[in-house]
């Protein structure tokens, strides 16, 4: 599960227009992760106007997050069928329309359908294609690109929450929703810059094994990726990670208040996590891009998870404000490393052709874990009135994910060494690099999609980045006389 080194040949541009794509991905990632949390600043007014409880109004953000993660397979299908740019343009319009319609809502159910379902679906249709395009534009600098794009999450969260508070005070929640809807139209501008990487269009290749010499159409959702052991290791790791990773930030403010910390200082703890996170994600991207560390990026990801889990376990009994600040700094560092590395590990695991389908399935699994972990932790707090136990539980789940990732990755690499039939590639490349090279050198089916579609982009990326097939050596045949 290590990252492959730079491919021979032209390959992705690793710059040029790719930096514009990276900037658009930064904005999309910020909206996708920051917007559902920023909407929570309007919950007090929503409770007052609709006469509902906090749990009822909190379902707006929960539905938005569920749509963001749970519609991953749908987004993969649409991207494979229509390409990244059309899907992102439609997603930006849906996200904006959802918030604009929500500003006219008269019942909570209407908020659930508009701000929750429509806006969440629109954000999902922007988030996944932006990551796919980022992988097509960057190869050698891909860890740095992923780290910079992931930094959009804490940056936008730090900016959108105060902005929402200001809009609510000036225009009420309806005016705030309306202006947020206009702000989401920037997703359409980000989608418009997602043009295909430069290069010649792929030539169609007829398949002799297929009737009529035509190449079979590619599956809209490639579920065969589930037969890959390394991918299943990643899926299980993400599920265990999502059960506990998001629990401490959700409970941190209330935990500090119960420890006697004033309200203003307790709220500032989350800002500390966000500021550290902003620095940690790009820095981790630079670290993962180093020549010696990139082949071992999966182990670096495991180390980040282990650090996060141990931080929760060690700080479970933190009661003073100084110890809570130290916890926020350590948690922000490890949390930022996890955020910067998670998609880089997935790209290195499955490769460009299967990344859209793999990402959709991973987001679906993560949606299930998010709907189980934080709500269960909240119920345990209500029942036991004990935050210490919740921190122990969350830290154990994240640490277990780290140990599982490291051990199973090592076992998979050992197994691939034992079953390898060919000689090692000169230069000491890792086994996973050999498997990536074999996968990239396989002939791709003919593409009947337009040049901007995902199939054309993937074939273009593979043709430009993989070496040509080696000529076969002639083996003399033995006749009966020779025998």
N, C-alpha and C positions, 0 to 999 in steps of 0.2 A: 504493500500500500504506500510505497514511497513515491515521490514525485519523479517523473521522468525528466531527463536533462533536455537541453535545447536540441531540437530536431535538425537534421541536416536539410539543406535546401533553403528555399525562400522562406516558407513558414509564415506565421502571423506577423504583421508589421511591427508589433511591440513598440508602437509610438505613432507619430503622425496624427491621423484622425482618431486613433485609438484613445488619445488623451481627452478628446471631446466626448467619446463614448464613456470613458471613465467618469468624467464630470456628470454626465447624465445619470449614470449608475449610482453615483454618490447621492444625487437628489432623490432618485427613486427609492434607494435603500432607506434614506432618512424619512421619507413619507411613509413607507411600508411599516417600519418599526416604531417611528415616533408618533405618528398620527393617532393610532388607537389609544395611546396613553395620554396624548394631549387633550383629547376630547373629554377626559375625566374632569377637567377644570369646570365644565358646565353642569356637573351632576347636581350641585346644590340648587341651582335654579330649576333644573328639571324636576327635582323632588318637590320643590315648592309649587310649580305650575301644574304638575300632574298628580300631586298628592300621593306619590309612590315612595317606597323605601329605597335605601341605598342599593340593596341587592337587585331590585327591579331595574333601576337606572344603569347599574353597572353591566347589565346584559348587553347594552349598546356596544361597549368596547369588547366584550367577550365574543359577541357574534361577529364583529369586525375581524378579530383575530382568528376565529374559527374559519371564516371564509378565506382569509389570507393563507392559512396553512392547509386547510382541508380541500381546497379546489386546485391543489397542485397537479393532479392527473389531468383535470380538465384543461388547465393552462398548457400542459405539455402537448395534449392533442391539438389544441388550436395553433400552437406555435409550429408544430410539425406540418400542419395542413396549410396554414396561411403565411407563415413567416413571422419574424419578431416585430417588425415595424407596424403592420396593420393591427396586430393584437394589442400592442402598447397604445396606439392611438385610440382604439375602442375602449381600452381599460381606463385611460385618462378621462374620456367622456363619461363613462359609467361612474367613476369615483366622484367627479365633479357634480354630476346630476344627482347622485345620492345625497350629498350634503345640501344641495340647493332645495331638493324636494323635502328634506328633513326639516328645513326652516319653516315650512308650512304645516308641519304635523300637528294634529290635535289630540292624538292618542299615543301611548307608548308603543303599541303594536305598529303604528306607522313609522315610528323611529326605528324599530327593529328592522323593518323591511327596507327602509331607505338608507339611513346612516349605517346600519349594520350589514345588511345583505348586499345592497348595490355598491356602496363605497368599499366594503371589504373585497368584493369580487373585482372591482376596478383596480384596487391596489395589487391584488394577486396577479392580474393580467399584465401589470407593469413590472412587478418585482422579478418574476422568473425569467421573462425574456431578456431583461437587462443583464442578468448574470450570464445567460447563454452568449449574448453578444460580447460581453467582456472576455469570456474564454476564447472566442474566435479572434479577437484582436490582440491578445497577449499570450505569450508562451514563456519566453525567458524571464520577463518581468511580471509574470502572472501573480506570484505571491504578494509583491508590492501593490499591484493593482487591486487585488482582493482586499488587502489591508486598508488601502485608501478608500475604497468603496464602502467597506464596512464602517468606517469612521462617520459616515453620514447618519447613522442611527443615533449616537449620543449627541452629535452636533444639532440635529433637527429637534431632538427631544428637549434639549436645553433652550432652544429658540421658540418652539411652538407652544410650550406650556405657558411661559410669560405672555406671549402674544395672545393666546386664547383668553388668559385672565384679563388682559387689557381690553380686548374686543368685547368680552362679556360685561365689563363695567361700563363701557361706552354705548354699546348697542344692544345689550341683552343677548340671551343665548340664540335667539332667532337670527339676529344680525350677525353674530359670530359664526353660526353655521353657514349663512349665506356667503360671507367673505371667505371662510375656509373652502367652500365649494369653488369659488373663483381661484383661490390659491392652488387648488388641485389641478387646474387646467395646465399648470406647468408640466404635468406628466405627459401631456400631448406634445409639448415642445421637446421634451426628452425623447419621446418615441420617434419624433421626426428626424432626429440626428442619427438614428440607428441604421445607417446604410451598410450594405455588404462590404466586407473587406476588399481591397483592390486586388485585381488579378484576372486572368482569362477565365471565361465561363467554362464549367466542366463539360467534357464531351460525353455524349451518351455511349454507353457500352452495352450491346446486346448480350444476353446470356444464352449460350447454346443449350444449356440444360432446360431452359424454359420454353414452352411451346410457342412457336412463332418467332423465336429469337428475341422476345421482349423481356426486359428485366421486371421482376415482380415489384409491385409497389411496396414501399416501406410501411411497416406498421405505424399507426398513429401513436400508440403507446407501447413501447417495447418492454413488455413484462419479463422477457427472457433475461433481463439484467438481474433478476432475483436468483438466477442459478449461479451467479458469480459469488464465490465464498467471501471475497474481500468486501464486496458491496453489502452482503448480509451482516458482516461484522460491523460495518459502519452504521447500518440501520439499527441494530441492537444497541450500539453505543449511543446513538442519538436519542433513542427512546429512554434509556436509563438516565442520560444527561438531562433531558427535558423534564423528567419527573421532579428533579430537585434544583436545577440551575436557577429558575425564575422565582423560587419561593423566598429566599432572603430579601431581595429588593422589594417584594410586595409587603412583607411583614416588618421591614426594618424600621419604618417611622413609628408604627404603633408599639413595637418592641422598645424603642428608645423612650417613648412617652411613658410607658409602664415602668421604666427604670428611673423615672423622675427627671428626664431631660425636658427642658422647655419646648414648646411647640415649634417656635421659629428655628431653634438649633436642631431639633429633630428633623425638620423638613430639609435643612441644609445638608444633612448626611447624604441624601440622594444626589444632591448637586456635586458632592465630593466624588461619588462613584462615577457620575457622568464626566466630570473634568478629567479624572484619571483614565477613563475609558477612551476619551478622545485622543489622548497621547499614546495609549497602549496599542491600539489597533494598527496605525501606520508603522509604529516601531516594530511590532511583531511581523508585519508584512516584509519589512526590510530584512529582519533576522531570518525569516523562513526562505528568503530568496538567496541567501549565501550558498556558495557552491558546495560547501561541506555539509550543510544542514538540509538542503532541499531534498536529497534522496531519503531523508529520515523525517519528513514532515509529519508523518503519522505518529511517530514517537514524541515529537514536539507537541502535537495536539494532545496526546495522552498526558504529558507532563503538565500542560496548562489545566486540564481537567483535574488532575490530582492536586495541584496547587489550590484550585478553587474549592474542592471538597475538604481539604485539610484546613483551609481558612474558615469554613463554616464550623468544623468540628472544634478547632482551637478557640474560636471566638464565641462559642455557644453561651459561655458564662460571662461575657463582657457586660458590665453594668455601668461603668463610668463613661463619661463623654469622651475622654481621651482614648480609651480602649476601643470605643465604637468608631472613632475617627481612624484609628489604625486598622480596624477591620475593613472600613470602607476603602482605604487606600489599597490594601492587599486584595480585596475582592474586586475592585475596579481593574487592577492589573491583570489578574487571572481571567476575569470575565471578558476583558478586551482581547486577550490572547485567544480565547475560545472563539469569540466572534470573528476574529480575523482569519482563523485557520480552518473553520468548519467547512466552508465551500471549496477552499483550496484542496483539502484532503479528498473531498468527493470528486473534484475534477481530475485529480491525479489517479484516483481509483478506477473510474469507469471510462475515462477518455471522452473526447468531444462528441463522437457519434451517439453515444448512449447517455450523455449528460442530461438532456432535457427530460427524458423519461425517468432517469434515476432521481433527479431533483424533485419531480412531481411526486414520486412515491415516498421520498424522504420527508417532504413537507406534510404529506398525509399522515405518516406515522408520528411526526412531531405534533400535529394537531391533536391526535388522540392522547399523547402524553401530557400536553398542556391542559387539556380538559380534565385530566385525572389528577395531576400533581398539585397545582396551586389550590383548586377547590377543596381537595382532601385535606391539605394543610390548614386551610381556614376552618374547616369543620373540627379538626383536632384541637385547634386553639380555642374555639368556642366551648368544646367539651372539657378540655383538660386545664385551660387557663395557664398553659405552660409553654412559653416560647422556646425554652432551652431544648426540650425534646424535639421540636420541629427543626431546629438548626442541626441537631444531631442526625435526624432522619434525612434531611436534604443533603447534608455533607456526605453521608454514607452512600447515598444513591449516586452522587457525582463521582466520588472516589471509586466506587464499584465500576462505573462506566470507564474510568481511566485505566483501571487494572485490566478489565476485560479487553479494552482496545489494544493495550500493549502486548498482553500475553497472546491473544489470538492472532495479531499481526505477525508476531515472531513465529508462531506455529505455521501460519500460512506461508511465510517465506521459507521456512525449513522444508515444508512439504513440496513447495515448488522446486527447491534445490534437488530434493531426492528424486522427483519424477521428471526432471529435465532430461531431454534426450539429446539436445544439441550442445555443442561446445560453448563455453562462455565467450561473450563478446570481448574483443581486445579493449584494453583501457580500464578494466575493472568495473564495468557498469553493474548495477544491482540487478537482481532477478526480475523485479517488477518492471525495470526499464526494458528488459528483453521482452517481457510479455506485452508491454505497450508498443514496442516496435513491431512485433508480430501482428498485433491487432491493427496497427495503423497501415501495414503494408498489404492487408487483404484488399482485393478489388472490391470497389463499391458498386452497387447496382446503378443502372442508368437513372438519371433524374429527369422527371417530366414536369417538375415544378418551375415556376418563374425564377429568374436570377435572384430575387430578394428573399426566396423562401429558405427555410432552415436546411432542407436537404442539399440545395445547391451550395450553401455556405459551408456545410460540413464536408462535402465532397471536395470543394475548393481548398479547404484547409488541409485535408488529408493528402490531396495530390501535391500541394505545394510543400508539405512538410515531411513526407515519407520518401525514402529512397526507392529507386526502381527495383524490380525483381532481378535477382542474380540469374545468369544463364545456367541452365542445367548442364551437368557434366554427362557426356556420353558414356554409357556403360555397355561394353560389348556383350552381346548375347551368346550363349553357349549352345551349340547344336548337339545333335545326338552323337556325331563323331567325336566331338571334344570330350563328351562325357565318357 
